[in-house]
Amino acid sequence: MDLRDALRAFAAARDWDSYHTPKNLVMALSGEVGELTDLFQWLTPEEAKDAMKDPELAWNVRDELADVMHYLTRLADKLGVDLIEAAFAKIERNERRFPTGSLTPVPVEKGEL
């Protein structure tokens, strides 16, 4: 069972599927990203780099990252998006947009995947 299937089963067992609309999932995802942001908001760049050395902060960071991953995975599932495929397609577009050795982006068509 992969993460998508585990999250489907978790939601189904609790009759949450009807609440897991794309709109609701995006809102929940945004909230969880906000909670992750809150953990880093007032840290210096050095403190942020060392965040995982603080056991309590590290636990909270892992917990919020998991929440973000869960909602993102659930949203992609509901929309029929293969996240891994989309992520690699984005890397390919960015490689064309930002060639090595160049500081100027190359225009890429909006609908181009």
N, CA, C and O atoms as a DFTB+ gen file, in Angstrom:
452 C
 N C O
     1  1       0.851      -1.175       0.000
     2  2       0.000       0.000       0.000
     3  2       0.901       1.245       0.000
     4  3       1.827       1.348       0.805
     5  1       0.623       2.175      -0.900
     6  2       1.401       3.412      -0.927
     7  2       0.681       4.493      -0.111
     8  3      -0.407       4.262       0.417
     9  1       1.296       5.663      -0.017
    10  2       0.737       6.743       0.798
    11  2      -0.651       7.147       0.319
    12  3      -1.554       7.342       1.132
    13  1      -0.829       7.276      -0.989
    14  2      -2.140       7.647      -1.530
    15  2      -3.207       6.659      -1.078
    16  3      -4.277       7.066      -0.626
    17  1      -2.926       5.373      -1.194
    18  2      -3.896       4.350      -0.810
    19  2      -4.154       4.368       0.696
    20  3      -5.290       4.194       1.135
    21  1      -3.103       4.579       1.484
    22  2      -3.268       4.654       2.939
    23  2      -4.150       5.839       3.331
    24  3      -4.995       5.722       4.219
    25  1      -3.953       6.973       2.671
    26  2      -4.775       8.152       2.977
    27  2      -6.215       7.972       2.511
    28  3      -7.143       8.440       3.171
    29  1      -6.409       7.295       1.376
    30  2      -7.772       6.976       0.920
    31  2      -8.479       6.110       1.966
    32  3      -9.622       6.374       2.340
    33  1      -7.784       5.082       2.424
    34  2      -8.378       4.167       3.405
    35  2      -8.663       4.886       4.719
    36  3      -9.714       4.670       5.323
    37  1      -7.758       5.723       5.164
    38  2      -7.932       6.483       6.406
    39  2      -9.183       7.359       6.316
    40  3     -10.002       7.383       7.235
    41  1      -9.320       8.075       5.203
    42  2     -10.487       8.956       5.025
    43  2     -11.774       8.145       4.907
    44  3     -12.797       8.511       5.486
    45  1     -11.726       7.059       4.168
    46  2     -12.922       6.235       3.977
    47  2     -13.403       5.630       5.290
    48  3     -14.607       5.575       5.541
    49  1     -12.483       5.178       6.123
    50  2     -12.845       4.555       7.401
    51  2     -13.544       5.533       8.337
    52  3     -14.254       5.123       9.255
    53  1     -13.340       6.819       8.104
    54  2     -13.930       7.850       8.966
    55  2     -15.053       8.615       8.279
    56  3     -15.564       9.598       8.815
    57  1     -15.436       8.157       7.082
    58  2     -16.452       8.838       6.277
    59  2     -16.100      10.299       6.009
    60  3     -16.976      11.164       6.011
    61  1     -14.831      10.569       5.781
    62  2     -14.362      11.932       5.511
    63  2     -14.286      12.247       4.022
    64  3     -14.065      13.397       3.642
    65  1     -14.467      11.238       3.181
    66  2     -14.248      11.442       1.754
    67  2     -15.092      12.597       1.199
    68  3     -14.618      13.362       0.360
    69  1     -16.321      12.721       1.657
    70  2     -17.187      13.794       1.128
    71  2     -16.673      15.178       1.515
    72  3     -16.999      16.166       0.857
    73  1     -15.874      15.255       2.574
    74  2     -15.307      16.539       2.994
    75  2     -13.996      16.856       2.269
    76  3     -13.526      17.994       2.269
    77  1     -13.425      15.832       1.658
    78  2     -12.140      16.008       0.994
    79  2     -12.341      16.469      -0.454
    80  3     -11.982      15.773      -1.404
    81  1     -12.922      17.657      -0.588
    82  2     -13.069      18.273      -1.899
    83  2     -11.780      19.025      -2.209
    84  3     -11.041      19.381      -1.291
    85  1     -11.498      19.271      -3.479
    86  2     -10.286      20.036      -3.785
    87  2     -10.220      21.366      -3.034
    88  3      -9.161      21.729      -2.522
    89  1     -11.317      22.086      -2.961
    90  2     -11.319      23.366      -2.251
    91  2     -10.948      23.180      -0.785
    92  3     -10.095      23.900      -0.265
    93  1     -11.573      22.231      -0.122
    94  2     -11.286      22.005       1.294
    95  2      -9.861      21.525       1.517
    96  3      -9.217      21.911       2.493
    97  1      -9.372      20.689       0.619
    98  2      -8.006      20.182       0.758
    99  2      -6.980      21.286       0.542
   100  3      -5.967      21.333       1.239
   101  1      -7.232      22.176      -0.418
   102  2      -6.317      23.297      -0.630
   103  2      -6.302      24.196       0.598
   104  3      -5.240      24.653       1.021
   105  1      -7.467      24.449       1.167
   106  2      -7.530      25.289       2.363
   107  2      -6.793      24.638       3.524
   108  3      -6.058      25.311       4.247
   109  1      -6.981      23.339       3.708
   110  2      -6.291      22.622       4.781
   111  2      -4.781      22.613       4.535
   112  3      -3.995      22.791       5.466
   113  1      -4.384      22.407       3.288
   114  2      -2.964      22.427       2.928
   115  2      -2.345      23.784       3.253
   116  3      -1.250      23.865       3.810
   117  1      -3.051      24.827       2.902
   118  2      -2.572      26.178       3.190
   119  2      -2.398      26.394       4.690
   120  3      -1.415      26.992       5.129
   121  1      -3.348      25.909       5.465
   122  2      -3.248      26.026       6.917
   123  2      -2.048      25.292       7.470
   124  3      -1.361      25.798       8.357
   125  1      -1.790      24.102       6.952
   126  2      -0.642      23.319       7.432
   127  2       0.677      23.957       7.023
   128  3       1.639      23.929       7.790
   129  1       0.736      24.530       5.830
   130  2       1.943      25.254       5.422
   131  2       2.143      26.451       6.349
   132  3       3.276      26.788       6.694
   133  1       1.047      27.091       6.753
   134  2       1.138      28.183       7.713
   135  2       1.698      27.720       9.048
   136  3       2.500      28.425       9.661
   137  1       1.290      26.556       9.500
   138  2       1.815      26.024      10.764
   139  2       3.306      25.706      10.644
   140  3       4.064      25.922      11.589
   141  1       3.726      25.196       9.487
   142  2       5.146      24.944       9.248
   143  2       5.913      26.273       9.210
   144  3       6.995      26.392       9.784
   145  1       5.344      27.252       8.537
   146  2       5.959      28.578       8.474
   147  2       6.137      29.163       9.864
   148  3       7.164      29.773      10.163
   149  1       5.141      28.977      10.708
   150  2       5.192      29.516      12.063
   151  2       6.401      28.994      12.841
   152  3       6.968      29.710      13.667
   153  1       6.791      27.754      12.577
   154  2       7.936      27.172      13.277
   155  2       9.244      27.879      12.928
   156  3      10.179      27.894      13.728
   157  1       9.306      28.461      11.738
   158  2      10.540      29.083      11.256
   159  2      10.497      30.609      11.249
   160  3      11.517      31.263      11.033
   161  1       9.323      31.167      11.484
   162  2       9.106      32.596      11.279
   163  2      10.147      33.505      11.920
   164  3      10.648      34.421      11.268
   165  1      10.472      33.272      13.153
   166  2      11.372      34.188      13.860
   167  2      12.775      33.631      14.068
   168  3      13.555      34.175      14.850
   169  1      13.094      32.541      13.364
   170  2      14.439      31.986      13.447
   171  2      15.385      32.764      12.532
   172  3      14.981      33.256      11.479
   173  1      16.618      32.865      12.941
   174  2      17.628      33.414      12.047
   175  2      17.921      32.356      10.978
   176  3      17.568      31.190      11.156
   177  1      18.564      32.748       9.869
   178  2      18.940      31.739       8.871
   179  2      19.767      30.601       9.479
   180  3      19.590      29.440       9.109
   181  1      20.650      30.921      10.391
   182  2      21.487      29.894      11.027
   183  2      20.639      28.969      11.901
   184  3      20.810      27.751      11.863
   185  1      19.729      29.542      12.685
   186  2      18.849      28.717      13.530
   187  2      17.961      27.819      12.673
   188  3      17.719      26.664      13.023
   189  1      17.482      28.345      11.560
   190  2      16.641      27.545      10.668
   191  2      17.426      26.374      10.083
   192  3      16.909      25.262       9.976
   193  1      18.670      26.632       9.709
   194  2      19.527      25.572       9.158
   195  2      19.738      24.458      10.168
   196  3      19.858      23.289       9.800
   197  1      19.785      24.826      11.449
   198  2      20.031      23.863      12.520
   199  2      18.750      23.381      13.206
   200  3      18.814      22.783      14.280
   201  1      17.618      23.629      12.612
   202  2      16.332      23.324      13.250
   203  2      16.222      21.863      13.692
   204  3      15.636      21.578      14.736
   205  1      16.771      20.951      12.918
   206  2      16.607      19.536      13.232
   207  2      17.526      19.075      14.365
   208  3      17.473      17.915      14.774
   209  1      18.363      19.974      14.868
   210  2      19.221      19.644      16.014
   211  2      18.489      19.858      17.342
   212  3      18.916      19.352      18.380
   213  1      17.405      20.596      17.302
   214  2      16.577      20.841      18.490
   215  2      15.482      19.778      18.506
   216  3      14.606      19.798      17.641
   217  1      15.505      18.846      19.465
   218  2      14.559      17.717      19.435
   219  2      13.088      18.128      19.368
   220  3      12.320      17.534      18.611
   221  1      12.690      19.118      20.137
   222  2      11.279      19.525      20.116
   223  2      10.913      20.174      18.785
   224  3       9.875      19.859      18.203
   225  1      11.750      21.065      18.312
   226  2      11.492      21.707      17.022
   227  2      11.520      20.675      15.901
   228  3      10.685      20.715      14.997
   229  1      12.463      19.766      15.957
   230  2      12.564      18.723      14.932
   231  2      11.295      17.882      14.886
   232  3      10.804      17.557      13.805
   233  1      10.764      17.529      16.049
   234  2       9.526      16.744      16.092
   235  2       8.390      17.529      15.433
   236  3       7.627      16.980      14.639
   237  1       8.284      18.811      15.767
   238  2       7.222      19.652      15.202
   239  2       7.385      19.841      13.696
   240  3       6.401      19.821      12.957
   241  1       8.616      20.022      13.246
   242  2       8.868      20.167      11.809
   243  2       8.440      18.899      11.077
   244  3       7.749      18.971      10.061
   245  1       8.849      17.738      11.588
   246  2       8.455      16.471      10.952
   247  2       6.940      16.325      10.919
   248  3       6.372      15.900       9.913
   249  1       6.293      16.679      12.018
   250  2       4.838      16.548      12.117
   251  2       4.131      17.443      11.100
   252  3       3.194      17.011      10.429
   253  1       4.584      18.688      10.989
   254  2       3.945      19.607      10.038
   255  2       4.266      19.231       8.596
   256  3       3.404      19.343       7.725
   257  1       5.494      18.786       8.330
   258  2       5.820      18.311       6.983
   259  2       4.933      17.131       6.599
   260  3       4.484      17.032       5.457
   261  1       4.685      16.244       7.547
   262  2       3.800      15.099       7.281
   263  2       2.392      15.583       6.949
   264  3       1.764      15.078       6.019
   265  1       1.894      16.559       7.706
   266  2       0.561      17.105       7.411
   267  2       0.511      17.699       6.006
   268  3      -0.445      17.469       5.265
   269  1       1.542      18.462       5.642
   270  2       1.598      19.059       4.306
   271  2       1.609      17.962       3.250
   272  3       0.884      18.038       2.258
   273  1       2.433      16.943       3.469
   274  2       2.518      15.831       2.512
   275  2       1.185      15.110       2.379
   276  3       0.769      14.760       1.275
   277  1       0.523      14.890       3.498
   278  2      -0.769      14.201       3.464
   279  2      -1.799      14.986       2.667
   280  3      -2.455      14.436       1.783
   281  1      -1.942      16.265       2.975
   282  2      -2.948      17.061       2.255
   283  2      -2.582      17.227       0.787
   284  3      -3.468      17.189      -0.067
   285  1      -1.311      17.408       0.470
   286  2      -0.892      17.534      -0.920
   287  2      -1.162      16.237      -1.680
   288  3      -1.647      16.263      -2.812
   289  1      -0.852      15.123      -1.062
   290  2      -1.093      13.822      -1.691
   291  2      -2.579      13.583      -1.901
   292  3      -2.995      13.098      -2.954
   293  1      -3.369      13.921      -0.908
   294  2      -4.817      13.742      -1.009
   295  2      -5.406      14.643      -2.095
   296  3      -6.270      14.214      -2.860
   297  1      -4.938      15.891      -2.160
   298  2      -5.404      16.824      -3.187
   299  2      -5.060      16.309      -4.582
   300  3      -5.908      16.305      -5.474
   301  1      -3.827      15.879      -4.764
   302  2      -3.419      15.347      -6.060
   303  2      -4.255      14.131      -6.439
   304  3      -4.636      13.976      -7.600
   305  1      -4.539      13.277      -5.475
   306  2      -5.372      12.098      -5.723
   307  2      -6.762      12.518      -6.189
   308  3      -7.273      11.993      -7.178
   309  1      -7.365      13.452      -5.487
   310  2      -8.720      13.911      -5.848
   311  2      -8.758      14.551      -7.229
   312  3      -9.769      14.467      -7.927
   313  1      -7.648      15.197      -7.631
   314  2      -7.596      15.863      -8.931
   315  2      -7.047      14.965     -10.040
   316  3      -7.018      15.360     -11.206
   317  1      -6.616      13.768      -9.677
   318  2      -6.073      12.848     -10.672
   319  2      -4.693      13.254     -11.174
   320  3      -4.342      12.984     -12.322
   321  1      -3.911      13.904     -10.313
   322  2      -2.568      14.355     -10.682
   323  2      -1.541      13.388     -10.111
   324  3      -1.571      13.062      -8.924
   325  1      -0.641      12.938     -10.959
   326  2       0.488      12.125     -10.512
   327  2       1.565      13.110     -10.061
   328  3       2.213      13.748     -10.890
   329  1       1.756      13.232      -8.743
   330  2       2.683      14.223      -8.200
   331  2       4.123      14.015      -8.670
   332  3       4.826      14.982      -8.963
   333  1       4.553      12.784      -8.740
   334  2       5.933      12.506      -9.153
   335  2       6.116      12.915     -10.613
   336  3       7.109      13.554     -10.962
   337  1       5.175      12.551     -11.449
   338  2       5.237      12.942     -12.864
   339  2       5.226      14.465     -13.008
   340  3       6.012      15.024     -13.773
   341  1       4.336      15.134     -12.274
   342  2       4.253      16.596     -12.337
   343  2       5.540      17.249     -11.847
   344  3       5.987      18.243     -12.420
   345  1       6.137      16.700     -10.798
   346  2       7.377      17.268     -10.258
   347  2       8.529      17.128     -11.252
   348  3       9.300      18.070     -11.436
   349  1       8.653      15.972     -11.891
   350  2       9.714      15.797     -12.880
   351  2       9.476      16.669     -14.108
   352  3      10.429      17.190     -14.687
   353  1       8.211      16.835     -14.514
   354  2       7.896      17.721     -15.638
   355  2       8.292      19.154     -15.303
   356  3       8.782      19.882     -16.166
   357  1       8.084      19.557     -14.065
   358  2       8.459      20.904     -13.625
   359  2       9.977      21.076     -13.651
   360  3      10.475      22.128     -14.054
   361  1      10.706      20.060     -13.229
   362  2      12.167      20.123     -13.296
   363  2      12.617      20.301     -14.748
   364  3      13.493      21.117     -15.034
   365  1      12.021      19.543     -15.652
   366  2      12.386      19.651     -17.072
   367  2      12.100      21.054     -17.598
   368  3      12.928      21.622     -18.310
   369  1      10.943      21.624     -17.262
   370  2      10.622      22.991     -17.689
   371  2      11.628      23.987     -17.109
   372  3      12.098      24.885     -17.808
   373  1      11.952      23.820     -15.823
   374  2      12.895      24.734     -15.188
   375  2      14.300      24.613     -15.772
   376  3      15.039      25.596     -15.829
   377  1      14.666      23.412     -16.206
   378  2      15.972      23.253     -16.849
   379  2      16.030      24.038     -18.153
   380  3      17.079      24.575     -18.507
   381  1      14.919      24.107     -18.864
   382  2      14.866      24.910     -20.102
   383  2      14.774      26.394     -19.780
   384  3      15.383      27.217     -20.463
   385  1      14.026      26.738     -18.758
   386  2      13.850      28.150     -18.380
   387  2      15.102      28.761     -17.795
   388  3      15.406      29.928     -18.039
   389  1      15.829      27.974     -17.022
   390  2      16.997      28.475     -16.310
   391  2      18.234      27.654     -16.684
   392  3      18.736      26.867     -15.882
   393  1      18.715      27.850     -17.909
   394  2      19.889      27.065     -18.311
   395  2      21.091      27.399     -17.435
   396  3      21.220      28.519     -16.940
   397  1      21.954      26.428     -17.251
   398  2      23.136      26.657     -16.422
   399  2      23.987      27.750     -17.046
   400  3      24.109      27.849     -18.267
   401  1      24.569      28.564     -16.185
   402  2      25.430      29.640     -16.649
   403  2      24.683      30.891     -17.070
   404  3      25.311      31.874     -17.462
   405  1      23.351      30.882     -17.000
   406  2      22.568      32.048     -17.398
   407  2      21.737      32.531     -16.222
   408  3      21.126      31.733     -15.510
   409  1      21.719      33.824     -16.026
   410  2      20.900      34.393     -14.957
   411  2      19.551      34.869     -15.472
   412  3      18.686      35.242     -14.680
   413  1      19.357      34.861     -16.787
   414  2      18.120      35.343     -17.385
   415  2      17.229      34.160     -17.759
   416  3      17.653      33.287     -18.516
   417  1      15.991      34.118     -17.235
   418  2      15.085      33.025     -17.593
   419  2      14.721      33.062     -19.069
   420  3      14.632      34.130     -19.675
   421  1      14.513      31.888     -19.633
   422  2      14.044      31.740     -21.015
   423  2      12.534      31.558     -20.937
   424  3      12.063      30.716     -20.173
   425  1      11.754      32.333     -21.716
   426  2      10.292      32.179     -21.652
   427  2       9.850      30.767     -22.031
   428  3      10.381      30.174     -22.970
   429  1       8.889      30.242     -21.305
   430  2       8.297      28.929     -21.575
   431  2       6.797      29.142     -21.647
   432  3       6.231      29.874     -20.835
   433  1       6.153      28.510     -22.612
   434  2       4.711      28.647     -22.749
   435  2       3.993      28.145     -21.517
   436  3       4.390      27.136     -20.935
   437  1       2.933      28.840     -21.107
   438  2       2.221      28.535     -19.875
   439  2       1.683      27.106     -19.844
   440  3       1.823      26.432     -18.824
   441  1       1.089      26.634     -20.898
   442  2       0.501      25.298     -20.920
   443  2       1.486      24.184     -21.202
   444  3       1.101      23.015     -21.248
   445  1       2.735      24.520     -21.389
   446  2       3.737      23.525     -21.745
   447  2       4.132      22.685     -20.538
   448  3       4.551      23.223     -19.513
   449  1       4.001      21.388     -20.658
   450  2       4.432      20.480     -19.591
   451  2       5.616      19.732     -20.106
   452  3       6.174      18.896     -19.396
